[in-house]
């Protein structure tokens, strides 16, 4: 059963989106990514994934992407 998660990615380098896309392509659980809002400071993404959120977090960490909740908002950080 697919699930959706809304995520904020802060843009601090010019290649953040390209790097994120390259790494996310290696995560089998992610089915699709939709850009909800985009400006010069951040991008709001809606990610369609399969499975449980814990498994998604683990798979992203394997790609050196940290997914965590800050307040009410999920955020991604590329390391």
VENTALIN-V970592 format. One record per helix or strand of 3 or more residues. SS is the DSSP state (@ for helix, = for strand). FROM is the first residue (numbers start at 1). LEN is the number of residues. Records with the same first field share a line. If there is no record, write none. Layout:
# VENTALIN-V970592
SS: FROM-LEN, FROM-LEN
This chain:
# VENTALIN-V970592
=: 2-9, 30-9, 42-9, 65-6, 73-6
@: 16-9, 53-10
